[in-house]
Amino acid sequence: MKTSLLILLLIVATAKVPPTMVYICSGAKGKKYHLRADCRGLSSCQHKIIKITLAKAQKDGLTLCGWEK
Ligand SMILES: [Zn+2]
């Protein structure tokens, strides 16, 4: 009984997790992504702040901004 409940929880936990969204300053040459749109690292962004998936940011070689480590 307990085991089957655990398996069920595991299935629920791994099923359909929405992708983590991160923020980047489009047009900038920065190689950072941000977890929050109001991050101080984005406050100097002169371009549009766009939202992309974390997977895409990492695929593009972006790394987490220094303020959010
Ligand atoms: Zn940031």
N, CA, C, O and the ligand as a Tripos MOL2 file, in Angstrom:
@<TRIPOS>MOLECULE
protein
  277   275    70     0     0
PROTEIN
NO_CHARGES

@<TRIPOS>ATOM
      1 N           0.8360   -1.2010    0.0000 N.3       1 MET1
      2 CA          0.0000    0.0000    0.0000 C.3       1 MET1
      3 C           0.8710    1.2530    0.0000 C.2       1 MET1
      4 O           0.6840    2.1550   -0.8160 O.2       1 MET1
      5 N           1.8100    1.2920    0.9110 N.am      2 LYS2
      6 CA          2.6670    2.4830    0.9920 C.3       2 LYS2
      7 C           3.5190    2.6460   -0.2520 C.2       2 LYS2
      8 O           3.7500    3.7560   -0.7310 O.2       2 LYS2
      9 N           3.9860    1.4970   -0.7700 N.am      3 THR3
     10 CA          4.8490    1.5450   -1.9480 C.3       3 THR3
     11 C           4.1000    2.0860   -3.1580 C.2       3 THR3
     12 O           4.6360    2.8860   -3.9250 O.2       3 THR3
     13 N           2.8670    1.6490   -3.3210 N.am      4 SER4
     14 CA          2.1150    2.1020   -4.4870 C.3       4 SER4
     15 C           1.8140    3.5910   -4.3990 C.2       4 SER4
     16 O           1.7470    4.2800   -5.4170 O.2       4 SER4
     17 N           1.6370    4.0750   -3.1960 N.am      5 LEU5
     18 CA          1.3850    5.5100   -3.0140 C.3       5 LEU5
     19 C           2.6340    6.3010   -3.3920 C.2       5 LEU5
     20 O           2.5590    7.3670   -4.0030 O.2       5 LEU5
     21 N           3.7730    5.7510   -3.0140 N.am      6 LEU6
     22 CA          5.0430    6.4070   -3.3170 C.3       6 LEU6
     23 C           5.2680    6.4720   -4.8170 C.2       6 LEU6
     24 O           5.7030    7.4920   -5.3520 O.2       6 LEU6
     25 N           4.9660    5.3700   -5.4830 N.am      7 ILE7
     26 CA          5.1280    5.3240   -6.9410 C.3       7 ILE7
     27 C           4.1970    6.3280   -7.6040 C.2       7 ILE7
     28 O           4.5770    7.0080   -8.5570 O.2       7 ILE7
     29 N           2.9820    6.4140   -7.0960 N.am      8 LEU8
     30 CA          2.0070    7.3540   -7.6400 C.3       8 LEU8
     31 C           2.5130    8.7870   -7.4810 C.2       8 LEU8
     32 O           2.4090    9.5940   -8.4060 O.2       8 LEU8
     33 N           3.0550    9.0950   -6.3220 N.am      9 LEU9
     34 CA          3.5790   10.4400   -6.0690 C.3       9 LEU9
     35 C           4.7310   10.7500   -7.0140 C.2       9 LEU9
     36 O           4.8710   11.8720   -7.5000 O.2       9 LEU9
     37 N           5.5440    9.7470   -7.2610 N.am     10 LEU10
     38 CA          6.6960    9.9010   -8.1420 C.3      10 LEU10
     39 C           6.2470   10.2120   -9.5610 C.2      10 LEU10
     40 O           6.8300   11.0560  -10.2430 O.2      10 LEU10
     41 N           5.2100    9.5220   -9.9910 N.am     11 ILE11
     42 CA          4.6820    9.7480  -11.3430 C.3      11 ILE11
     43 C           4.1180   11.1640  -11.4480 C.2      11 ILE11
     44 O           4.3460   11.8600  -12.4370 O.2      11 ILE11
     45 N           3.3880   11.5790  -10.4290 N.am     12 VAL12
     46 CA          2.8000   12.9200  -10.4240 C.3      12 VAL12
     47 C           3.9010   13.9750  -10.4490 C.2      12 VAL12
     48 O           3.7920   14.9870  -11.1420 O.2      12 VAL12
     49 N           4.9620   13.7250   -9.6830 N.am     13 ALA13
     50 CA          6.0420   14.6990   -9.5670 C.3      13 ALA13
     51 C           6.8200   14.8530  -10.8680 C.2      13 ALA13
     52 O           7.2860   15.9490  -11.1820 O.2      13 ALA13
     53 N           6.9650   13.7800  -11.6210 N.am     14 THR14
     54 CA          7.7680   13.8520  -12.8390 C.3      14 THR14
     55 C           6.9310   14.1930  -14.0670 C.2      14 THR14
     56 O           7.4720   14.5200  -15.1240 O.2      14 THR14
     57 N           5.6160   14.1170  -13.9240 N.am     15 ALA15
     58 CA          4.7650   14.4030  -15.0760 C.3      15 ALA15
     59 C           4.6150   15.8960  -15.2830 C.2      15 ALA15
     60 O           4.4880   16.6620  -14.3280 O.2      15 ALA15
     61 N           4.6300   16.2880  -16.5100 N.am     16 LYS16
     62 CA          4.3050   17.6490  -16.9300 C.3      16 LYS16
     63 C           4.7230   18.7780  -15.9940 C.2      16 LYS16
     64 O           3.8760   19.4610  -15.4200 O.2      16 LYS16
     65 N           5.9760   18.9620  -15.8500 N.am     17 VAL17
     66 CA          6.4530   20.1070  -15.0860 C.3      17 VAL17
     67 C           6.5820   21.2650  -16.0700 C.2      17 VAL17
     68 O           7.2650   21.1340  -17.0860 O.2      17 VAL17
     69 N           5.9450   22.3840  -15.7890 N.am     18 PRO18
     70 CA          6.0680   23.5030  -16.7280 C.3      18 PRO18
     71 C           7.5170   23.9640  -16.8020 C.2      18 PRO18
     72 O           8.2020   23.9670  -15.7800 O.2      18 PRO18
     73 N           8.0040   24.3510  -17.9690 N.am     19 PRO19
     74 CA          9.3930   24.7620  -18.0880 C.3      19 PRO19
     75 C           9.6770   26.0150  -17.2710 C.2      19 PRO19
     76 O           8.8470   26.9200  -17.1890 O.2      19 PRO19
     77 N          10.8420   26.0520  -16.6790 N.am     20 THR20
     78 CA         11.2470   27.2360  -15.9300 C.3      20 THR20
     79 C          11.5010   28.3760  -16.9050 C.2      20 THR20
     80 O          12.2280   28.2150  -17.8850 O.2      20 THR20
     81 N          10.9020   29.5190  -16.6350 N.am     21 MET21
     82 CA         11.0970   30.6690  -17.5110 C.3      21 MET21
     83 C          12.1250   31.6110  -16.9070 C.2      21 MET21
     84 O          12.1380   31.8440  -15.6980 O.2      21 MET21
     85 N          12.9780   32.1460  -17.7570 N.am     22 VAL22
     86 CA         13.9810   33.0990  -17.3120 C.3      22 VAL22
     87 C          13.8770   34.3520  -18.1840 C.2      22 VAL22
     88 O          13.2020   34.3520  -19.2140 O.2      22 VAL22
     89 N          14.5480   35.4050  -17.7610 N.am     23 TYR23
     90 CA         14.4670   36.6780  -18.4750 C.3      23 TYR23
     91 C          15.8320   37.0470  -19.0210 C.2      23 TYR23
     92 O          16.8540   36.8920  -18.3520 O.2      23 TYR23
     93 N          15.8280   37.5340  -20.2360 N.am     24 ILE24
     94 CA         17.0750   38.0160  -20.8220 C.3      24 ILE24
     95 C          16.8290   39.3820  -21.4440 C.2      24 ILE24
     96 O          15.6990   39.7450  -21.7720 O.2      24 ILE24
     97 N          17.9090   40.1230  -21.5970 N.am     25 CYS25
     98 CA         17.8220   41.4300  -22.2390 C.3      25 CYS25
     99 C          18.1090   41.2140  -23.7190 C.2      25 CYS25
    100 O          19.2510   40.9640  -24.1040 O.2      25 CYS25
    101 N          17.0920   41.3090  -24.5330 N.am     26 SER26
    102 CA         17.2960   41.0660  -25.9620 C.3      26 SER26
    103 C          18.0910   42.2010  -26.5820 C.2      26 SER26
    104 O          17.9390   43.3620  -26.2000 O.2      26 SER26
    105 N          18.9320   41.8630  -27.5300 N.am     27 GLY27
    106 CA         19.7190   42.8760  -28.2110 C.3      27 GLY27
    107 C          21.0360   43.1430  -27.5210 C.2      27 GLY27
    108 O          21.9840   43.6020  -28.1580 O.2      27 GLY27
    109 N          21.1160   42.8650  -26.2300 N.am     28 ALA28
    110 CA         22.3620   43.0820  -25.4970 C.3      28 ALA28
    111 C          23.3240   41.9390  -25.7940 C.2      28 ALA28
    112 O          22.9230   40.8510  -26.2060 O.2      28 ALA28
    113 N          24.5970   42.2180  -25.5750 N.am     29 LYS29
    114 CA         25.5760   41.1740  -25.8210 C.3      29 LYS29
    115 C          25.8110   40.3250  -24.5730 C.2      29 LYS29
    116 O          26.6730   39.4470  -24.5520 O.2      29 LYS29
    117 N          25.0350   40.6040  -23.5520 N.am     30 GLY30
    118 CA         25.1810   39.8730  -22.3060 C.3      30 GLY30
    119 C          24.9710   38.3870  -22.4710 C.2      30 GLY30
    120 O          24.2020   37.9350  -23.3200 O.2      30 GLY30
    121 N          25.6560   37.6530  -21.6580 N.am     31 LYS31
    122 CA         25.5480   36.2030  -21.7260 C.3      31 LYS31
    123 C          24.9190   35.6740  -20.4470 C.2      31 LYS31
    124 O          25.2610   34.5990  -19.9540 O.2      31 LYS31
    125 N          23.9860   36.4650  -19.9280 N.am     32 LYS32
    126 CA         23.3670   36.1000  -18.6580 C.3      32 LYS32
    127 C          21.8650   35.9750  -18.7960 C.2      32 LYS32
    128 O          21.2340   36.6330  -19.6230 O.2      32 LYS32
    129 N          21.3160   35.1190  -17.9710 N.am     33 TYR33
    130 CA         19.8650   35.0790  -17.8810 C.3      33 TYR33
    131 C          19.4840   35.3880  -16.4410 C.2      33 TYR33
    132 O          20.3010   35.2520  -15.5300 O.2      33 TYR33
    133 N          18.2730   35.7920  -16.2480 N.am     34 HIS34
    134 CA         17.8120   36.2340  -14.9420 C.3      34 HIS34
    135 C          16.5600   35.4830  -14.5250 C.2      34 HIS34
    136 O          15.6900   35.1850  -15.3420 O.2      34 HIS34
    137 N          16.4890   35.1880  -13.2480 N.am     35 LEU35
    138 CA         15.3290   34.4540  -12.7440 C.3      35 LEU35
    139 C          14.1540   35.3840  -12.4820 C.2      35 LEU35
    140 O          12.9990   34.9580  -12.4980 O.2      35 LEU35
    141 N          14.4530   36.6470  -12.2440 N.am     36 ARG36
    142 CA         13.3870   37.6080  -11.9560 C.3      36 ARG36
    143 C          13.4450   38.7640  -12.9460 C.2      36 ARG36
    144 O          14.5210   39.2470  -13.2990 O.2      36 ARG36
    145 N          12.2830   39.1930  -13.3800 N.am     37 ALA37
    146 CA         12.2210   40.2920  -14.3420 C.3      37 ALA37
    147 C          12.6830   41.5960  -13.6960 C.2      37 ALA37
    148 O          13.1250   42.5110  -14.3910 O.2      37 ALA37
    149 N          12.5830   41.6840  -12.3730 N.am     38 ASP38
    150 CA         12.9660   42.9230  -11.7000 C.3      38 ASP38
    151 C          14.3750   42.8440  -11.1210 C.2      38 ASP38
    152 O          14.7290   43.6250  -10.2380 O.2      38 ASP38
    153 N          15.1730   41.9100  -11.6130 N.am     39 CYS39
    154 CA         16.5490   41.7790  -11.1430 C.3      39 CYS39
    155 C          17.3400   43.0570  -11.4460 C.2      39 CYS39
    156 O          17.1460   43.6920  -12.4820 O.2      39 CYS39
    157 N          18.2240   43.4150  -10.5300 N.am     40 ARG40
    158 CA         19.0130   44.6380  -10.7400 C.3      40 ARG40
    159 C          19.9340   44.5130  -11.9470 C.2      40 ARG40
    160 O          20.3430   45.5130  -12.5370 O.2      40 ARG40
    161 N          20.2520   43.2900  -12.3020 N.am     41 GLY41
    162 CA         21.0710   43.0620  -13.4820 C.3      41 GLY41
    163 C          20.3360   43.4170  -14.7730 C.2      41 GLY41
    164 O          20.9610   43.6510  -15.8080 O.2      41 GLY41
    165 N          19.0240   43.4560  -14.7050 N.am     42 LEU42
    166 CA         18.2220   43.7960  -15.8800 C.3      42 LEU42
    167 C          17.8230   45.2700  -15.8990 C.2      42 LEU42
    168 O          17.3400   45.7810  -16.9100 O.2      42 LEU42
    169 N          18.0310   45.9400  -14.7760 N.am     43 SER43
    170 CA         17.5770   47.3300  -14.6890 C.3      43 SER43
    171 C          18.3160   48.2400  -15.6630 C.2      43 SER43
    172 O          17.8080   49.2960  -16.0410 O.2      43 SER43
    173 N          19.5210   47.8290  -16.0700 N.am     44 SER44
    174 CA         20.2840   48.6580  -17.0040 C.3      44 SER44
    175 C          20.0370   48.2450  -18.4490 C.2      44 SER44
    176 O          20.6670   48.7640  -19.3710 O.2      44 SER44
    177 N          19.1260   47.3200  -18.6330 N.am     45 CYS45
    178 CA         18.8330   46.8440  -19.9880 C.3      45 CYS45
    179 C          18.2010   47.9510  -20.8260 C.2      45 CYS45
    180 O          17.1610   48.5030  -20.4650 O.2      45 CYS45
    181 N          18.8430   48.2680  -21.9500 N.am     46 GLN46
    182 CA         18.3300   49.3230  -22.8230 C.3      46 GLN46
    183 C          17.4060   48.7560  -23.8900 C.2      46 GLN46
    184 O          16.8000   49.4950  -24.6650 O.2      46 GLN46
    185 N          17.3100   47.4580  -23.9160 N.am     47 HIS47
    186 CA         16.4970   46.8040  -24.9370 C.3      47 HIS47
    187 C          15.2630   46.2000  -24.2780 C.2      47 HIS47
    188 O          14.9230   46.4970  -23.1330 O.2      47 HIS47
    189 N          14.6300   45.3670  -25.0290 N.am     48 LYS48
    190 CA         13.4360   44.7190  -24.5160 C.3      48 LYS48
    191 C          13.8260   43.5310  -23.6470 C.2      48 LYS48
    192 O          14.7350   42.7750  -23.9890 O.2      48 LYS48
    193 N          13.1410   43.3700  -22.5300 N.am     49 ILE49
    194 CA         13.3660   42.2030  -21.6920 C.3      49 ILE49
    195 C          12.4150   41.1100  -22.1730 C.2      49 ILE49
    196 O          11.1970   41.2860  -22.1820 O.2      49 ILE49
    197 N          12.9870   39.9940  -22.5660 N.am     50 ILE50
    198 CA         12.1320   38.9210  -23.0580 C.3      50 ILE50
    199 C          12.2370   37.6860  -22.1750 C.2      50 ILE50
    200 O          13.2210   37.4790  -21.4650 O.2      50 ILE50
    201 N          11.2120   36.8920  -22.2450 N.am     51 LYS51
    202 CA         11.0950   35.6970  -21.4120 C.3      51 LYS51
    203 C          11.3260   34.4660  -22.2800 C.2      51 LYS51
    204 O          10.6680   34.2860  -23.3050 O.2      51 LYS51
    205 N          12.2560   33.6330  -21.8670 N.am     52 ILE52
    206 CA         12.5130   32.3930  -22.6020 C.3      52 ILE52
    207 C          12.6070   31.2520  -21.6070 C.2      52 ILE52
    208 O          12.6690   31.4840  -20.4000 O.2      52 ILE52
    209 N          12.6190   30.0410  -22.0920 N.am     53 THR53
    210 CA         12.7410   28.9130  -21.1800 C.3      53 THR53
    211 C          14.1910   28.7710  -20.7260 C.2      53 THR53
    212 O          15.1280   29.1330  -21.4370 O.2      53 THR53
    213 N          14.3390   28.2390  -19.5370 N.am     54 LEU54
    214 CA         15.6830   28.0200  -18.9910 C.3      54 LEU54
    215 C          16.4830   27.1060  -19.9090 C.2      54 LEU54
    216 O          17.6840   27.3000  -20.1020 O.2      54 LEU54
    217 N          15.8110   26.1110  -20.4710 N.am     55 ALA55
    218 CA         16.4900   25.1630  -21.3580 C.3      55 ALA55
    219 C          17.0930   25.8810  -22.5620 C.2      55 ALA55
    220 O          18.2090   25.5740  -22.9810 O.2      55 ALA55
    221 N          16.3460   26.8420  -23.1160 N.am     56 LYS56
    222 CA         16.8450   27.5740  -24.2760 C.3      56 LYS56
    223 C          18.0190   28.4730  -23.8850 C.2      56 LYS56
    224 O          19.0060   28.5810  -24.6120 O.2      56 LYS56
    225 N          17.8920   29.1100  -22.7300 N.am     57 ALA57
    226 CA         18.9660   29.9820  -22.2630 C.3      57 ALA57
    227 C          20.2710   29.1960  -22.1070 C.2      57 ALA57
    228 O          21.3400   29.6550  -22.5080 O.2      57 ALA57
    229 N          20.1600   28.0160  -21.5250 N.am     58 GLN58
    230 CA         21.3610   27.2040  -21.3080 C.3      58 GLN58
    231 C          21.8990   26.6680  -22.6230 C.2      58 GLN58
    232 O          23.1100   26.5300  -22.7940 O.2      58 GLN58
    233 N          21.0010   26.3650  -23.5510 N.am     59 LYS59
    234 CA         21.4080   25.8770  -24.8600 C.3      59 LYS59
    235 C          22.1650   26.9690  -25.6060 C.2      59 LYS59
    236 O          23.0890   26.6860  -26.3690 O.2      59 LYS59
    237 N          21.7660   28.2190  -25.3790 N.am     60 ASP60
    238 CA         22.4200   29.3470  -26.0290 C.3      60 ASP60
    239 C          23.7060   29.7640  -25.3180 C.2      60 ASP60
    240 O          24.3470   30.7410  -25.7060 O.2      60 ASP60
    241 N          24.0810   29.0200  -24.2780 N.am     61 GLY61
    242 CA         25.3240   29.3000  -23.5770 C.3      61 GLY61
    243 C          25.2250   30.4060  -22.5460 C.2      61 GLY61
    244 O          26.2420   30.9300  -22.0920 O.2      61 GLY61
    245 N          24.0190   30.7590  -22.1800 N.am     62 LEU62
    246 CA         23.8440   31.8180  -21.1730 C.3      62 LEU62
    247 C          24.0240   31.2330  -19.7770 C.2      62 LEU62
    248 O          23.7260   30.0630  -19.5370 O.2      62 LEU62
    249 N          24.5100   32.0540  -18.8710 N.am     63 THR63
    250 CA         24.6830   31.6100  -17.4890 C.3      63 THR63
    251 C          23.9070   32.5380  -16.5580 C.2      63 THR63
    252 O          23.5800   33.6720  -16.9070 O.2      63 THR63
    253 N          23.6260   32.0220  -15.3720 N.am     64 LEU64
    254 CA         22.8490   32.7980  -14.3990 C.3      64 LEU64
    255 C          23.5880   34.0590  -14.0140 C.2      64 LEU64
    256 O          24.8010   34.0510  -13.8010 O.2      64 LEU64
    257 N          22.8310   35.1530  -13.9290 N.am     65 CYS65
    258 CA         23.4290   36.4420  -13.6130 C.3      65 CYS65
    259 C          24.0400   36.4490  -12.2180 C.2      65 CYS65
    260 O          23.5770   35.7500  -11.3170 O.2      65 CYS65
    261 N          25.0740   37.2390  -12.0600 N.am     66 GLY66
    262 CA         25.8330   37.2620  -10.8230 C.3      66 GLY66
    263 C          25.0500   37.6840   -9.5920 C.2      66 GLY66
    264 O          25.3970   37.2970   -8.4760 O.2      66 GLY66
    265 N          24.0100   38.4630   -9.7750 N.am     67 TRP67
    266 CA         23.2360   38.9480   -8.6380 C.3      67 TRP67
    267 C          22.3520   37.8620   -8.0400 C.2      67 TRP67
    268 O          21.9050   37.9710   -6.8990 O.2      67 TRP67
    269 N          22.1110   36.8440   -8.7970 N.am     68 GLU68
    270 CA         21.1270   35.8410   -8.3570 C.3      68 GLU68
    271 C          21.7310   34.5110   -7.9630 C.2      68 GLU68
    272 O          21.0160   33.5190   -7.8180 O.2      68 GLU68
    273 N          23.0370   34.4820   -7.7890 N.am     69 LYS69
    274 CA         23.6880   33.2320   -7.4210 C.3      69 LYS69
    275 C          23.5130   32.9260   -5.9560 C.2      69 LYS69
    276 O          24.0020   31.9030   -5.4760 O.2      69 LYS69
    277 ZN         19.7790   38.8550  -12.7560 Zn       70 ZN70
@<TRIPOS>BOND
     1     1     2 1
     2     2     3 1
     3     3     4 2
     4     3     5 am
     5     5     6 1
     6     6     7 1
     7     7     8 2
     8     7     9 am
     9     9    10 1
    10    10    11 1
    11    11    12 2
    12    11    13 am
    13    13    14 1
    14    14    15 1
    15    15    16 2
    16    15    17 am
    17    17    18 1
    18    18    19 1
    19    19    20 2
    20    19    21 am
    21    21    22 1
    22    22    23 1
    23    23    24 2
    24    23    25 am
    25    25    26 1
    26    26    27 1
    27    27    28 2
    28    27    29 am
    29    29    30 1
    30    30    31 1
    31    31    32 2
    32    31    33 am
    33    33    34 1
    34    34    35 1
    35    35    36 2
    36    35    37 am
    37    37    38 1
    38    38    39 1
    39    39    40 2
    40    39    41 am
    41    41    42 1
    42    42    43 1
    43    43    44 2
    44    43    45 am
    45    45    46 1
    46    46    47 1
    47    47    48 2
    48    47    49 am
    49    49    50 1
    50    50    51 1
    51    51    52 2
    52    51    53 am
    53    53    54 1
    54    54    55 1
    55    55    56 2
    56    55    57 am
    57    57    58 1
    58    58    59 1
    59    59    60 2
    60    59    61 am
    61    61    62 1
    62    62    63 1
    63    63    64 2
    64    63    65 am
    65    65    66 1
    66    66    67 1
    67    67    68 2
    68    67    69 am
    69    69    70 1
    70    70    71 1
    71    71    72 2
    72    71    73 am
    73    73    74 1
    74    74    75 1
    75    75    76 2
    76    75    77 am
    77    77    78 1
    78    78    79 1
    79    79    80 2
    80    79    81 am
    81    81    82 1
    82    82    83 1
    83    83    84 2
    84    83    85 am
    85    85    86 1
    86    86    87 1
    87    87    88 2
    88    87    89 am
    89    89    90 1
    90    90    91 1
    91    91    92 2
    92    91    93 am
    93    93    94 1
    94    94    95 1
    95    95    96 2
    96    95    97 am
    97    97    98 1
    98    98    99 1
    99    99   100 2
   100    99   101 am
   101   101   102 1
   102   102   103 1
   103   103   104 2
   104   103   105 am
   105   105   106 1
   106   106   107 1
   107   107   108 2
   108   107   109 am
   109   109   110 1
   110   110   111 1
   111   111   112 2
   112   111   113 am
   113   113   114 1
   114   114   115 1
   115   115   116 2
   116   115   117 am
   117   117   118 1
   118   118   119 1
   119   119   120 2
   120   119   121 am
   121   121   122 1
   122   122   123 1
   123   123   124 2
   124   123   125 am
   125   125   126 1
   126   126   127 1
   127   127   128 2
   128   127   129 am
   129   129   130 1
   130   130   131 1
   131   131   132 2
   132   131   133 am
   133   133   134 1
   134   134   135 1
   135   135   136 2
   136   135   137 am
   137   137   138 1
   138   138   139 1
   139   139   140 2
   140   139   141 am
   141   141   142 1
   142   142   143 1
   143   143   144 2
   144   143   145 am
   145   145   146 1
   146   146   147 1
   147   147   148 2
   148   147   149 am
   149   149   150 1
   150   150   151 1
   151   151   152 2
   152   151   153 am
   153   153   154 1
   154   154   155 1
   155   155   156 2
   156   155   157 am
   157   157   158 1
   158   158   159 1
   159   159   160 2
   160   159   161 am
   161   161   162 1
   162   162   163 1
   163   163   164 2
   164   163   165 am
   165   165   166 1
   166   166   167 1
   167   167   168 2
   168   167   169 am
   169   169   170 1
   170   170   171 1
   171   171   172 2
   172   171   173 am
   173   173   174 1
   174   174   175 1
   175   175   176 2
   176   175   177 am
   177   177   178 1
   178   178   179 1
   179   179   180 2
   180   179   181 am
   181   181   182 1
   182   182   183 1
   183   183   184 2
   184   183   185 am
   185   185   186 1
   186   186   187 1
   187   187   188 2
   188   187   189 am
   189   189   190 1
   190   190   191 1
   191   191   192 2
   192   191   193 am
   193   193   194 1
   194   194   195 1
   195   195   196 2
   196   195   197 am
   197   197   198 1
   198   198   199 1
   199   199   200 2
   200   199   201 am
   201   201   202 1
   202   202   203 1
   203   203   204 2
   204   203   205 am
   205   205   206 1
   206   206   207 1
   207   207   208 2
   208   207   209 am
   209   209   210 1
   210   210   211 1
   211   211   212 2
   212   211   213 am
   213   213   214 1
   214   214   215 1
   215   215   216 2
   216   215   217 am
   217   217   218 1
   218   218   219 1
   219   219   220 2
   220   219   221 am
   221   221   222 1
   222   222   223 1
   223   223   224 2
   224   223   225 am
   225   225   226 1
   226   226   227 1
   227   227   228 2
   228   227   229 am
   229   229   230 1
   230   230   231 1
   231   231   232 2
   232   231   233 am
   233   233   234 1
   234   234   235 1
   235   235   236 2
   236   235   237 am
   237   237   238 1
   238   238   239 1
   239   239   240 2
   240   239   241 am
   241   241   242 1
   242   242   243 1
   243   243   244 2
   244   243   245 am
   245   245   246 1
   246   246   247 1
   247   247   248 2
   248   247   249 am
   249   249   250 1
   250   250   251 1
   251   251   252 2
   252   251   253 am
   253   253   254 1
   254   254   255 1
   255   255   256 2
   256   255   257 am
   257   257   258 1
   258   258   259 1
   259   259   260 2
   260   259   261 am
   261   261   262 1
   262   262   263 1
   263   263   264 2
   264   263   265 am
   265   265   266 1
   266   266   267 1
   267   267   268 2
   268   267   269 am
   269   269   270 1
   270   270   271 1
   271   271   272 2
   272   271   273 am
   273   273   274 1
   274   274   275 1
   275   275   276 2
@<TRIPOS>SUBSTRUCTURE
     1 MET1         2 RESIDUE 1 A MET
     2 LYS2         6 RESIDUE 1 A LYS
     3 THR3        10 RESIDUE 1 A THR
     4 SER4        14 RESIDUE 1 A SER
     5 LEU5        18 RESIDUE 1 A LEU
     6 LEU6        22 RESIDUE 1 A LEU
     7 ILE7        26 RESIDUE 1 A ILE
     8 LEU8        30 RESIDUE 1 A LEU
     9 LEU9        34 RESIDUE 1 A LEU
    10 LEU10       38 RESIDUE 1 A LEU
    11 ILE11       42 RESIDUE 1 A ILE
    12 VAL12       46 RESIDUE 1 A VAL
    13 ALA13       50 RESIDUE 1 A ALA
    14 THR14       54 RESIDUE 1 A THR
    15 ALA15       58 RESIDUE 1 A ALA
    16 LYS16       62 RESIDUE 1 A LYS
    17 VAL17       66 RESIDUE 1 A VAL
    18 PRO18       70 RESIDUE 1 A PRO
    19 PRO19       74 RESIDUE 1 A PRO
    20 THR20       78 RESIDUE 1 A THR
    21 MET21       82 RESIDUE 1 A MET
    22 VAL22       86 RESIDUE 1 A VAL
    23 TYR23       90 RESIDUE 1 A TYR
    24 ILE24       94 RESIDUE 1 A ILE
    25 CYS25       98 RESIDUE 1 A CYS
    26 SER26      102 RESIDUE 1 A SER
    27 GLY27      106 RESIDUE 1 A GLY
    28 ALA28      110 RESIDUE 1 A ALA
    29 LYS29      114 RESIDUE 1 A LYS
    30 GLY30      118 RESIDUE 1 A GLY
    31 LYS31      122 RESIDUE 1 A LYS
    32 LYS32      126 RESIDUE 1 A LYS
    33 TYR33      130 RESIDUE 1 A TYR
    34 HIS34      134 RESIDUE 1 A HIS
    35 LEU35      138 RESIDUE 1 A LEU
    36 ARG36      142 RESIDUE 1 A ARG
    37 ALA37      146 RESIDUE 1 A ALA
    38 ASP38      150 RESIDUE 1 A ASP
    39 CYS39      154 RESIDUE 1 A CYS
    40 ARG40      158 RESIDUE 1 A ARG
    41 GLY41      162 RESIDUE 1 A GLY
    42 LEU42      166 RESIDUE 1 A LEU
    43 SER43      170 RESIDUE 1 A SER
    44 SER44      174 RESIDUE 1 A SER
    45 CYS45      178 RESIDUE 1 A CYS
    46 GLN46      182 RESIDUE 1 A GLN
    47 HIS47      186 RESIDUE 1 A HIS
    48 LYS48      190 RESIDUE 1 A LYS
    49 ILE49      194 RESIDUE 1 A ILE
    50 ILE50      198 RESIDUE 1 A ILE
    51 LYS51      202 RESIDUE 1 A LYS
    52 ILE52      206 RESIDUE 1 A ILE
    53 THR53      210 RESIDUE 1 A THR
    54 LEU54      214 RESIDUE 1 A LEU
    55 ALA55      218 RESIDUE 1 A ALA
    56 LYS56      222 RESIDUE 1 A LYS
    57 ALA57      226 RESIDUE 1 A ALA
    58 GLN58      230 RESIDUE 1 A GLN
    59 LYS59      234 RESIDUE 1 A LYS
    60 ASP60      238 RESIDUE 1 A ASP
    61 GLY61      242 RESIDUE 1 A GLY
    62 LEU62      246 RESIDUE 1 A LEU
    63 THR63      250 RESIDUE 1 A THR
    64 LEU64      254 RESIDUE 1 A LEU
    65 CYS65      258 RESIDUE 1 A CYS
    66 GLY66      262 RESIDUE 1 A GLY
    67 TRP67      266 RESIDUE 1 A TRP
    68 GLU68      270 RESIDUE 1 A GLU
    69 LYS69      274 RESIDUE 1 A LYS
    70 ZN70       277 GROUP 0 **** ****
